[in-house]
């Protein structure tokens, strides 16, 4: 029986259990590791010697011999979230660093297929790298400027007659009391160009505004490619970034047939990034161009199971269980046992 280690966190969404059920329906075993529960209610021991190794993970009374793991789904991590709050800040910081090093080392040393390997996730989430590779493999990309120089932004805006948008390279939220505010993609107006104070302290990404017919979400799982489309212009607040009204538009997604040459180029991009999973944002323009925006090597997918009904959990389970379903066998993983 194949044993799949699911690396996640306690407040992850229902996709983890859905994938676990799909694995078990195919005769495999799924073992969930909520990283925020270690150290604490979860224990781990990793023993190495010249005679061999003894490794185990114990969760809620269930023990996993890590030598039995045949693949890893690296989904989410939340290191140190459940450490006691009364710990001295410096000690807590040290505990988090040691915990992160232990978990990362455990995953790296298993020597099995990983969807995706953490090192590949870190590599593949570099937006500048994505755009460079996308251009090299022949994908259409928007003109892009990443800078902390206000004068360069103003000059760039003059070059882009259709206007520009601004977005961040990293994903984060700003909390105001109990309210969490996410930084979405926004159009840059003339007033914004006149007031770029603070840009010198934090670089930002600016792109030419691409006219949309549809927004596409392309999800690559192993050798399979799934595409869904949405007309974000149907809702005013979603015109620039559909995520702003994501919950309200859950029923508006439809299946989309990606042209073969575009699918092939996206496959080449994913392969160059050493990934077996990627969630990719693409714009379909009124004149039929497919413009690549960005790729997320650990992007969300579960809402597309409901509408338009893409079988993504099954594809993930198949990729974890069946080497023939994989693109690259989980590279880069430096150690492969057996």
SULURSUL-V517723 format. One record per run of one state. SS is the DSSP state (helix for helix, strand for strand, loop for the rest). FROM is the first residue (numbers start at 1). LEN is the number of residues. If there is no record, write none. Layout:
ss->SS from->FROM len->LEN
ss->SS from->FROM len->LEN
This chain:
ss->loop from->1 len->2
ss->strand from->3 len->6
ss->loop from->9 len->6
ss->helix from->15 len->11
ss->loop from->26 len->3
ss->strand from->29 len->6
ss->helix from->35 len->3
ss->loop from->38 len->4
ss->strand from->42 len->8
ss->loop from->50 len->2
ss->strand from->52 len->8
ss->loop from->60 len->2
ss->strand from->62 len->4
ss->helix from->66 len->3
ss->strand from->69 len->6
ss->loop from->75 len->14
ss->helix from->89 len->21
ss->loop from->110 len->3
ss->strand from->113 len->3
ss->loop from->116 len->2
ss->helix from->118 len->7
ss->loop from->125 len->2
ss->helix from->127 len->10
ss->loop from->137 len->3
ss->strand from->140 len->2
ss->loop from->142 len->2
ss->strand from->144 len->4
ss->loop from->148 len->2
ss->helix from->150 len->10
ss->loop from->160 len->4
ss->strand from->164 len->4
ss->loop from->168 len->5
ss->strand from->173 len->4
ss->loop from->177 len->2
ss->strand from->179 len->4
ss->loop from->183 len->3
ss->strand from->186 len->3
ss->loop from->189 len->1
ss->helix from->190 len->5
ss->loop from->195 len->4
ss->helix from->199 len->3
ss->loop from->202 len->2
ss->strand from->204 len->5
ss->loop from->209 len->5
ss->strand from->214 len->8
ss->loop from->222 len->2
ss->strand from->224 len->7
ss->loop from->231 len->1
ss->helix from->232 len->3
ss->loop from->235 len->1
ss->helix from->236 len->3
ss->loop from->239 len->3
ss->helix from->242 len->4
ss->loop from->246 len->4
ss->helix from->250 len->3
ss->loop from->253 len->1
ss->strand from->254 len->2
ss->loop from->256 len->4
ss->helix from->260 len->13
ss->loop from->273 len->4
ss->strand from->277 len->8
ss->loop from->285 len->5
ss->strand from->290 len->7
ss->loop from->297 len->6
ss->helix from->303 len->4
ss->loop from->307 len->5
ss->helix from->312 len->10
ss->loop from->322 len->1
ss->helix from->323 len->3
ss->loop from->326 len->13
